[in-house]
């Protein structure tokens, strides 16, 4: 187990409400793993960042014109008006190291000490900005007029923070548990198998596990298995309804990938390859991922890099799979006849590009869709992605951010808020409890399963 240095100072919540005329460095509040000397932590972080560095990242570093548009795109800046939450500022230690050591004018920066060496104290302070107050939602990347993918740079910076042993305790712990037990939340293969057996009996639906050959391999996220088990049942019902040749596999059922969130590239690869190898073993033509945006990013957009070659199967988010089944006429749904607003999961919609698929499914449900403003790729993040919802010390700030979503949804006047990400759903449930809000977030997957034509007859 890793050793954790406790937080040394908690922030004054009122500080977040005060306007700033200049950027104030973040508070000393950090966790650390291991007994690595400070100098080694800095060296590991910078070496990792440089190793990830490429021509594109170098262009990004040189392109920033300090226009401030990324600040206005960030929900953490929006609710605090504190310049330290400007997205590009979150990369300052790494930009500092790049300018001093590797940029085209590095010798000038060193000679005149225009960019001092990065210290471990800076990295410790920046843990708050890179993890607690960044969901890697990509809204800043979308709005940057220079095309800088700030969210990707933050992910690269997290690789360096992991190498330095400077990851928030909660994220480090669940990543280690996932590697050790196969699941970050304790949904081990035995737990998953037992739960599927119980759910099968309870809901009178066949849940297929470890079928030797199958066209479709389904995966679930830990949150769904442990907190929203109805999603497992919904998946089985829908697969039966559309006549899919499908299965879960105990050697590759867990789609949650905390390696992606912590910056632990080795863990990310290990967790990704479990699903890849399970799909290859059963000859799957399609891997259907659950309502989890980060799982989609990890396998759909990064899986081939982890595997080292093109994936021998298609990767679909469950919303994309449902939309395809609607188009073929296999998915027959009862008309719901309610007003609905859809919360766009950042990793699925903005970062993943699957914008219309969930809306096609909602149209098939016969709802009146009332879009939020802004919506689709420009929609505001719920504030819990990127691992933020798991970091307890981030709760105060995260709840401030959540007010944006509450206001968006209230303005639509819709009866049902719906999303297709269990992590977003968990954030909404937490926000609902915190603010005693009367709105409950609904799962698109479960909504579909509850309104299959065969179930209505």
C-alpha positions, 0 to 999 in steps of 0.5 A, spaced: 500 500 500 502 507 498 503 511 504 500 518 504 502 525 506 496 528 509 493 535 507 497 540 510 492 546 509 485 546 507 482 552 503 478 557 506 471 556 502 470 563 502 477 564 498 473 561 492 468 567 492 473 573 492 475 576 485 483 576 483 487 581 480 493 577 479 494 569 479 494 566 486 498 560 487 494 554 489 494 552 496 499 547 500 494 541 500 496 535 497 497 527 498 504 523 496 506 516 495 512 513 497 518 516 500 522 518 494 526 524 495 524 531 493 529 532 487 527 525 485 520 527 484 521 533 480 526 529 476 521 523 475 515 528 473 519 532 468 522 526 465 515 523 464 512 529 461 518 530 456 517 523 454 510 524 452 512 530 449 512 531 441 511 536 436 504 537 437 505 538 444 511 543 443 507 547 438 501 547 443 506 550 448 509 555 443 502 557 441 498 560 447 497 568 446 494 569 453 487 571 450 483 568 456 478 564 452 480 558 456 478 561 462 471 563 460 470 556 458 472 552 464 466 551 469 471 552 475 473 559 473 466 560 471 464 559 479 470 562 482 472 568 477 479 566 480 485 566 475 488 560 478 483 556 475 485 558 468 486 552 464 492 554 461 495 556 468 494 549 470 500 547 466 505 552 468 510 548 471 510 543 465 510 549 461 516 552 465 520 546 464 519 546 457 521 553 456 527 552 460 530 546 458 527 544 451 524 550 447 528 553 442 530 559 446 531 555 452 539 557 453 536 564 453 531 562 459 536 559 463 542 564 462 537 570 464 533 565 469 527 567 466 524 561 467 526 558 474 527 550 475 521 547 477 521 545 485 517 539 488 513 545 492 510 547 486 508 540 484 505 539 490 501 545 490 499 544 483 496 537 485 490 541 486 489 544 479 491 538 475 486 533 479 481 537 484 479 542 479 480 539 472 475 534 469 479 534 463 472 535 460 475 539 454 471 545 453 477 549 454 480 545 448 474 546 444 474 554 445 481 555 444 482 560 438 489 557 437 487 550 437 491 548 443 488 541 446 489 543 453 485 537 456 490 532 453 496 536 456 493 536 463 493 528 462 500 528 460 502 532 466 498 527 470 503 522 467 508 526 470 505 527 477 504 519 477 511 518 476 513 523 482 508 520 486 504 526 487 497 523 486 490 524 490 490 519 495 483 516 493 485 516 486 491 512 487 488 507 492 482 505 487 487 505 481 491 500 485 485 496 487 483 495 480 490 492 478 490 488 485 482 485 485 480 487 477 475 493 480 476 499 483 470 499 487 471 491 489 466 488 484 471 483 483 470 477 478 466 473 483 462 479 486 460 480 479 458 473 477 454 473 484 451 479 482 449 477 475 446 471 478 442 474 483 439 480 478 438 474 473 433 471 479 430 477 481 428 480 474 427 474 471 432 475 465 438 471 462 445 474 464 450 471 459 457 470 462 463 467 459 460 464 453 465 461 449 464 465 442 459 471 441 459 477 436 458 482 442 462 483 448 459 487 453 462 491 459 460 494 465 463 500 470 464 499 477 459 504 479 453 501 475 455 494 478 455 496 485 451 502 485 446 502 479 445 494 478 439 495 474 444 497 468 446 490 468 439 488 467 437 493 462 443 491 458 441 484 458 434 485 456 436 490 451 441 484 448 435 479 448 430 484 445 434 485 439 437 478 438 444 479 439 449 474 440 452 477 446 456 475 453 459 478 459 466 475 460 469 475 467 476 476 464 474 482 461 468 485 464 470 492 468 470 498 463 472 503 468 479 505 467 482 509 473 489 509 470 487 514 465 485 518 470 491 518 475 496 518 469 498 511 471 500 509 464 502 502 465 495 501 469 491 504 464 494 499 459 493 493 463 486 495 464 485 496 457 488 490 455 483 485 459 477 487 455 481 487 448 484 480 450 477 478 452 474 480 446 479 477 442 478 470 446 471 470 444 471 472 437 467 478 438 466 483 432 463 489 437 465 491 444 459 495 447 461 499 453 457 501 458 454 508 460 461 511 462 465 516 458 472 515 461 471 508 459 469 510 452 475 514 451 480 509 454 478 504 449 475 507 443 480 513 442 486 510 446 485 502 446 489 501 439 495 505 442 495 500 448 494 494 444 500 496 439 495 495 433 488 496 430 483 493 434 480 487 431 473 489 433 468 495 433 468 499 439 461 502 441 458 506 447 451 503 449 448 509 446 451 508 439 449 501 439 442 503 441 442 508 436 444 503 431 439 498 433 433 504 432 436 505 425 435 497 423 428 497 426 430 491 431 429 496 437 422 497 438 420 502 443 414 505 447 413 512 446 414 515 453 411 522 452 414 526 457 419 532 456 426 531 457 433 534 457 439 531 455 446 532 459 452 531 454 457 527 458 464 530 456 468 524 454 462 521 450 460 527 446 465 533 446 471 529 446 468 523 443 464 525 438 458 521 439 453 527 439 447 525 435 446 517 438 443 519 444 438 524 441 436 519 436 434 514 441 430 519 445 427 521 439 425 513 438 422 514 445 417 519 443 420 525 448 420 532 447 427 534 447 428 540 450 436 542 449 440 546 455 443 552 453 449 551 451 448 544 449 451 538 445 459 539 444 459 546 448 455 543 454 457 545 461 461 539 465 457 536 471 463 537 475 465 530 477 469 527 471 476 526 471 476 523 478 474 529 481 468 526 484 472 521 488 476 526 491 473 528 498 477 535 499 474 537 492 467 537 494 466 544 496 469 547 489 465 541 486 458 543 489 459 550 487 460 548 479 454 543 480 450 549 480 451 551 473 448 544 471 442 545 476 441 552 473 441 549 466 436 544 467 431 548 471 431 553 465 429 547 460 423 546 464 423 539 462 420 533 467 426 528 466 434 530 466 437 524 462 444 522 461 448 516 458 454 516 463 454 513 470 459 517 473 455 523 471 449 520 474 453 519 481 455 526 480 448 528 479 445 524 485 451 527 490 449 534 488 441 532 488 442 530 496 447 536 497 442 541 495 436 537 496 434 538 489 428 535 486 431 533 480 433 526 479 438 524 473 435 518 469 439 513 465 438 513 458 440 505 458 435 504 463 429 508 460 430 504 454 430 497 457 423 500 461 420 502 455 421 496 450 415 494 446 415 487 449 415 489 456 409 494 455 404 488 452 
